[in-house]
């Protein structure tokens, strides 16, 4: 990211200097080509020559306007680069947050599955005692609890070995 930002900075600096040079060259060319014309016309009247000389400072206003324009262009260019860098950083932060959220989800889900497996084991352990006390057949309940344990172990395996599958199952 730093290499890209440095490349943009070098490129934008070149453009700013090129614009600055273009403004100065065009201002200098204007001064160079208008000075002899105004000097030829003003040889007869010194007051008119002084007035024309003063009018040349209007060109200085043009120079500063051109420099201000280059400054605005440079500021806009720099702001665009900063916005692009902020956007790239935001995308990277969002991707990292998604990864952290997925990891937190998997961790929470694994903890819940382990607790469910432990509870299923307790129920299975108590089924034998329950059937001997009550004399009722607990095979159906035992089979459903065993199937529940198998399902939980499979889900636990999928969460710990294939994170993409668990994320897809969540959605």
Secondary structure, 3 states (H helix, E strand, C coil): CHHHHHHHHHHHHHHHHHHHHHHHHHHHHHHHHHHHHHHHHCCCCHHHHHHHHHHCHHHHHHHHHHHHHHHHHHHHHHHHHHHHHHHHHHHHHHHHHHHHHHHHHHHHHHHHHHHHHHHHHHHHHHHHHHHHHHCCCCHHHHHHHHHHHHHHHHHHHHHHHCHHHHHHHHC
